[in-house]
Amino acid sequence: MKQATLKGLPRHHIHITRMTPKRGEELLAGGSLYWVIRGEIAAREKLIGIEPFRDGDGIGRCRLVMQPKVVTVRPRPMRPFQGWRYLSVADAPPDLGSNAASVAEMPEPLRRELRDLGLL
């Protein structure tokens, strides 16, 4: 985003991956990339573009272009994985909303314990 700002380009976040999503049209119609951090789905970023390309070695890659806003979600356990996992609307964790900052500032062990007790 810093490079884009310096060049006068729109600010967005880019994540480069090896695989291009097969259901890209669905993802661009309001989908998000959910981040699994320390065994939990913890945040999401709204996808605004998918750009397949070849790197300097000729290997196919994909740029996932996202809005520059990270949205914290209600943490939910998720095993580490590689590749795509598509979440239905019913399976996607809800955004934390106005209390997101206070929950994000909690020490991780406390947050996990409160979640396990059904309090978060």
N, C-alpha and C positions, 0 to 999 in steps of 0.2 A: 504494500500500500504506500510505503514511503517513496518507492521508485515512481509509482503512478502519479503521486502528488507532485514530485519534482518535475515530471514530464508534462504536467497539466492534463493528465488522463483521468478518467473516472476512477474513484477509489473502489476497490473490491479485493477480496481475498481469493487467492488461487491455491488449490491443492493439486499436485500432479500425481497421477496414479498410472499403473501399467494398463489397466483394463478400462475400456469404454463401456458404460452401462448399456445393457440391451434395452432397457425400458426408459431411455432418456426422455422421450416425450412426456411420459407420466411424471418424471422427476421435475421437469421444467414447468409443469402445470401446478406449482405450489409446493413442491417437495423440498425437503431439507436433507443435509448431510448430518447425521447424528454422530457425535464423538464419544467413543468408549474410552474412559480414562480410569485407570486402576480398577478394572473389572466392573465398571458401572457406565451406563449411558448417562452422561452428565450435561451435555450441551448440544445445541444444533445451530446450523447456519443455513439460511435459505439459499437454494441453488438458483442461479440466474443464467447460467450458460454451461455448455459442455463442448469442449474444443479438442477433437482428436488431432494429433500431430506426430511427427517422427522426430526423435532426438538426433543429436549429432552422430550417433552410431547407426542410425537407420532403424531404431527400434520404435515400434508403435507405442505411444503414450497418450494420455488424456489429461487436459486441464479441466478441473471442476472450478467454475467461477461462482463465487458466493458473495452475498451481500456482506459488507464489513461489520456486521453486528452479530455477536455471539449471544445466543439466547440460552440461559440456563433452564434445564428441565428437571422435573422431579426425578431424582436419581433412581435407577433400577439396575439390578445386577445383570451383567451381560458378559458372557465368556469372550475372551479375545478371539478374533477371527480374521481371516483374510478374504477379500472378495466382497461381493455385494450382498447385502441383506435388505430386502424391501419390507418396510413396515406399513401395515395398513393403518388407516386413521385410528381404528380402535386399539391397535397395538402400540402406537406412538405415545411416549410419555408426555404428559401435559407440561406446558411451560410453568415455571414457578411463579411468575408474575411479580407483584410488588414486594414480596418478602424474599426475593431471590438473593439480594445482597447479603441479608443477614444469614441465610442458609449457607451461601457460598463461603462466608467468613468463618463458619464453624470449623473446628478441627475435624479432619476426616473420620477418626474413630467415633467421635460423638455423633456426627451426622449419620454414620452407618448404624450405630446403636439405636438412635431415635427412629430411623427408617424401619429397622427390624422390629421395633416395638409398635409400629404402625402410627407413629406420631408425626412423621413427615410424609 
